[in-house]
């Protein structure tokens, strides 16, 4: 899959996922989990990786990494943190 193909993948949140991400943002306001939750919410709002990078100050690779973790594992994937970056959990 190319970067352009991955960028086109739309995240559609269920009401439970949205509520869970909002809770994470509130409960972890001062740590990385809140940033991860915001990244996923921005993607769900249709923001591009470039827009998310500008808004958050993170590296593009990290935005894409967390999008992939969410797509693969849901909210649990962004709470557990980066186990690896090579795809092996």
Secondary structure by P-SEA (a helix, b strand, c coil): ccaaaaaabbbbbcaaaaaaaaaaaaaacccaaaaaaaaaaaaaacccaaaaaaaccccaaaaaaaaaaaacccaaaaaaccccccccc
